[in-house]
Amino acid sequence: MSTHINAAGRSDIAPTVLLPGDPLRARFIAENFLTAPKCYNEIRGMLGYTGTYKGVPVSVQGTGMGMPSIGIYTWELITEYGVENLIRIGTAGSFHEDIKIKDIVVALAASTDSAYSHTFGLPGTYSPCLSYQLLTKVQKASSELNIPFKAGNIVTCDVFYEADPDWWRKWASMNVMAVEMEAAALYMNAAYHKVNALAMMTISDHFVTGEKASSEERQTSFTHMMELALEAAVK
């Protein structure tokens, strides 16, 4: 048992874990997509489940909001429970007109304004990126399910409510696709421990148009992203 996850042992958590920020989304995935799901974690209400998908063990663990929170859960999943593949499924805000509400984006790399990397004592600026192994699985699943995605650089930010309303424009000028709050920490932890990580997000907000996804649209888009992640998890 680790500090924030009360699974009894490594066998309670699968080698591949899906990581929604919202613990209720973790429960939704477990109850609607996994066979015989078992809840292994309830500490701080951050629900975690293990079941099977198409006969393959898969876990889903809520991570909360922000880099410190996902940093804790992914570190413990890797070091205490031997998790080898970590797939974030979350939401993001688009910086470009051609990346629309309900689109799925995959972070090839995660820029950041955070100092999270200081813990690794690096002598320069580190650019965390995804696992190519997981990317090929997502590409295959995307083709089979006819669920498209867009791939590129995203930015992981510590602040949700920025004081400067135009803060995002400089990131957009460098062709950064979108903003979210967790991927960079996930990628750094995975790189340090030499495991696989990939972050995919559904666009729920648009900085150019001001659009926001409705509750119904979020539900449908999230389901598409869940299916894509689950299929990649069992390939």
C-alpha positions in Angstrom: 0.0 0.0 0.0 1.4 3.4 -1.0 0.6 6.8 0.6 -2.2 7.8 -1.7 -3.3 4.5 -3.2 -4.6 1.7 -1.0 -4.4 -1.3 -3.4 -3.2 -4.3 -1.5 -0.4 -5.2 -4.0 0.9 -5.1 -7.5 -1.6 -7.7 -8.7 -4.5 -5.3 -7.9 -3.4 -2.8 -10.6 -2.9 -3.7 -14.2 0.3 -2.9 -16.1 -1.7 -0.4 -18.2 -3.6 2.4 -16.5 -5.9 5.0 -18.0 -5.7 8.3 -16.1 -8.7 10.7 -16.2 -8.4 13.7 -13.9 -12.0 13.3 -12.6 -12.4 10.3 -10.3 -16.1 10.1 -11.3 -15.0 9.7 -14.9 -12.8 6.8 -13.7 -15.9 5.2 -12.2 -17.9 5.8 -15.4 -15.2 4.1 -17.5 -15.0 1.1 -15.1 -18.8 0.7 -15.0 -19.4 1.1 -18.7 -16.4 -0.4 -20.4 -14.6 -2.8 -18.1 -15.7 -6.4 -17.3 -15.9 -7.2 -13.5 -14.4 -4.0 -12.3 -13.1 -3.9 -8.8 -12.5 -0.7 -6.9 -9.0 -0.7 -5.4 -8.7 2.9 -4.2 -10.9 5.4 -2.4 -8.3 7.5 -0.5 -9.2 11.2 -0.8 -12.1 10.1 -3.1 -9.6 9.5 -5.9 -11.2 6.4 -7.3 -9.2 3.6 -8.9 -10.6 0.4 -10.6 -9.2 -2.7 -12.3 -11.2 -4.9 -14.6 -10.7 -6.4 -18.1 -11.3 -5.0 -21.6 -11.5 -7.6 -24.3 -10.0 -10.1 -21.9 -7.0 -7.9 -21.0 -6.5 -6.4 -17.5 -6.8 -2.6 -17.5 -6.9 -0.2 -14.6 -8.3 3.3 -14.5 -7.2 5.8 -11.9 -8.4 9.3 -11.2 -5.5 11.8 -10.8 -7.1 15.1 -9.8 -6.1 18.5 -11.3 -2.7 19.8 -12.0 0.9 18.6 -12.2 1.4 18.0 -8.5 -1.6 15.7 -8.2 -0.9 13.6 -11.3 2.8 13.6 -10.4 1.9 11.9 -7.1 -0.4 9.3 -8.5 1.8 8.3 -11.5 4.9 8.1 -9.3 3.2 5.7 -7.0 1.6 3.7 -9.8 5.1 3.2 -11.4 7.3 2.7 -8.3 4.9 0.9 -6.0 2.7 -1.1 -8.4 4.9 -1.7 -11.4 2.7 0.1 -14.0 4.4 0.2 -17.4 1.9 2.1 -19.6 0.1 5.3 -18.6 -2.5 6.9 -20.8 -3.9 10.3 -19.7 -7.4 11.0 -21.0 -8.5 14.5 -20.2 -9.6 17.9 -21.6 -7.8 20.8 -23.2 -8.4 24.3 -24.6 -7.6 24.9 -28.3 -5.4 27.7 -29.5 -6.2 27.3 -33.2 -9.4 27.6 -35.4 -8.7 24.3 -37.1 -8.5 22.4 -33.8 -12.2 22.4 -32.9 -14.5 21.6 -30.0 -14.7 17.7 -29.6 -11.5 17.1 -31.5 -9.1 14.7 -29.9 -5.5 15.8 -29.6 -2.4 13.7 -28.7 0.6 15.5 -27.1 3.7 14.5 -28.9 5.5 16.8 -26.5 4.4 18.9 -23.5 5.8 22.4 -23.1 5.2 23.9 -19.6 5.5 27.0 -17.5 6.0 24.9 -14.4 9.1 24.3 -12.4 8.2 20.6 -12.0 11.4 19.4 -13.7 13.6 20.9 -10.9 13.2 17.7 -8.9 15.3 15.9 -11.6 18.3 18.3 -11.2 18.7 18.8 -15.0 21.4 21.3 -16.2 19.1 22.7 -19.0 15.6 22.9 -20.2 14.0 19.4 -20.6 11.4 18.7 -23.3 9.1 15.8 -22.1 7.5 13.8 -24.9 5.3 10.7 -25.3 6.1 7.1 -25.8 6.4 6.2 -29.5 5.3 2.6 -28.6 2.0 3.9 -27.3 1.6 6.3 -30.2 1.7 3.5 -32.7 -1.0 1.7 -30.7 -3.2 4.8 -30.7 -2.6 5.2 -34.4 -3.7 1.7 -35.1 -6.8 2.0 -32.9 -7.7 5.3 -34.5 -7.6 3.7 -38.0 -9.7 0.7 -36.9 -12.3 2.7 -35.0 -12.4 5.6 -37.5 -11.8 8.0 -34.6 -9.4 10.7 -35.8 -7.0 12.7 -33.7 -4.5 15.5 -34.1 -1.0 15.3 -32.8 1.6 18.0 -31.9 2.9 20.1 -29.1 0.7 21.2 -26.2 1.5 23.3 -23.1 0.9 22.2 -19.5 0.2 25.1 -17.2 -0.1 25.5 -13.5 -2.6 28.3 -13.6 -6.2 27.8 -14.8 -7.4 31.4 -14.3 -4.7 33.6 -16.0 -4.7 37.3 -15.1 -3.6 38.2 -18.7 -6.4 37.3 -21.1 -4.0 37.1 -24.0 -1.4 34.9 -22.3 -2.0 32.0 -24.8 -1.2 33.9 -28.0 2.6 33.5 -27.7 2.2 29.8 -27.3 -0.1 29.7 -30.3 2.5 31.6 -32.3 4.9 28.7 -31.8 2.3 26.3 -33.1 1.4 24.8 -29.7 -2.0 23.2 -30.2 -3.7 23.5 -26.9 -3.4 23.9 -23.1 -4.0 21.5 -20.3 -2.6 20.9 -16.8 -1.1 17.5 -16.3 0.8 16.0 -19.3 4.2 17.4 -18.7 4.5 15.9 -15.2 3.2 12.5 -16.5 5.8 12.5 -19.3 8.7 13.5 -17.0 7.8 10.8 -14.4 7.5 8.2 -17.1 10.8 9.2 -18.7 12.6 9.1 -15.4 11.4 5.6 -14.6 11.7 4.4 -18.2 8.1 3.5 -18.8 5.6 4.5 -21.5 3.2 7.4 -21.3 0.8 9.2 -23.7 -1.6 12.0 -23.1 -4.7 12.5 -25.2 -7.3 15.2 -24.6 -10.7 16.2 -26.0 -11.0 19.8 -26.8 -13.6 21.2 -24.5 -12.9 25.0 -24.7 -11.7 27.3 -27.6 -9.5 30.3 -27.0 -10.1 31.7 -30.5 -13.8 31.4 -30.8 -14.8 31.4 -27.2 -16.8 28.1 -27.6 -17.3 25.7 -24.8 -18.6 22.1 -25.2 -22.0 21.4 -23.8 -22.6 18.7 -21.3 -23.9 16.4 -24.0 -21.0 17.1 -26.4 -18.5 16.4 -23.6 -20.1 13.1 -22.8 -20.0 12.0 -26.5 -16.5 13.2 -27.1 -15.2 11.7 -23.9 -16.7 8.4 -24.9 -14.8 8.5 -28.2 -11.6 9.2 -26.4 -12.2 6.5 -23.9 -12.7 3.9 -26.7 -9.5 5.0 -28.4 -7.5 4.8 -25.2 -9.0 1.4 -24.3 -8.3 -0.1 -27.7 -4.7 1.2 -27.5 -4.4 -0.3 -24.1 -5.1 -3.8 -25.2 -3.0 -3.9 -28.5 
